[in-house]
Amino acid sequence: MPRTAWLIDGMAYVFRSFYGMRPMAAPDGTPINAVYGLGMTLQKLLAERKPELLACCFDAGAHTFRNEMYPAYKANRGEPPKDLIPQFDICRELVARMGIATVTSPGFEADDLIATLTVRLRAAGNEVVIVTGDKDLAQLLGPGVRIFDLARDVWWDADGIPARLGVRADQVVDLLALTGDAVDNIPGVRGVGPKAAAALLSAFADLDAVYEGLELVESLPIRGARTLRGKLESGRESARISHRLASVRTDATCALEVDQMAYVGAEATALDAFAEKWGLRAVASRTPRR
């Protein structure tokens, strides 16, 4: 019988907690609002969903293969807030102390690790729930793969993506290649917005088909179709690199095996000592124990 694996986008919930929680400090004065918020989010998931298989994925650092490809990638974000910087390592340690498999890989983002584990888990016959609110990961949706937006208590599946984003799940990367993504500083094609991009992907199967059929674009019932072909032609290279930037990798270096994801609870002594040091008793008290 297939098991369900829950793959948590740790970075999304670290940032969400940092900006959503009031300032808090550990006994030594270290800021811990992101740590506390992440811990309370995870214990809620553990209590309500009782996962059989579980892993939490984090970025290993700010620099990844995408920066090698396109130095401006995420350059618009600047440095993380000074109160958040010391919390990254504490967040990762908290997750491990809670008994949750924790995954990082130099040069890759959490999204790439989620994608790599998704492929591995599906190949082993397991179903996958990706815990995130990030629309970019909708590109992984398909048979046996769903997204759970924990903060909003909303489920996504491949069938619901056209109504949500205007394209099929397998076209999400093509959509981002055309429109870009201001959050990650992915350029896209200048002058092509979400409506035009969705209309193009309704007429063509994917980005390659759009460029193979450029001569047909002007005849499409799209507002501004007469100038759209020129925008696409001048933005061809930008679209290509945007497609590569937006595509998650399924071959990230990741030593975690499926059996190592089995969730059996926290080791009580280690978790309690960690919680005492950082002022996280509320998190520890609600975490399942072995």
Secondary structure, 3 states (H helix, E strand, C coil): CCCEEEEEEHHHHHHHHHHHCCCCECCCCCECHHHHHHHHHHHHHHHHHCCCEEEEECCCCCCEHHHHHCCCCCHHHCCCCCCCCCHHHHHHHHHHHCCCEEECCCECCHHHHHHHHHHHHHHCCCEEEEECCCHHHHHHCECCEEEEECCCCEEECHHHHHHHHCCCHHHHHHHHHHHCECCCCECCCCCCCHHHHHHHHHHCCCHHHHHHCHHHHCCCCCCCHHHHHHHHHHCHHHHHHHHHHHCCCCCCCCCCCHHHHECCCECHHHHHHHHHHHCCHHHHHCCCEC
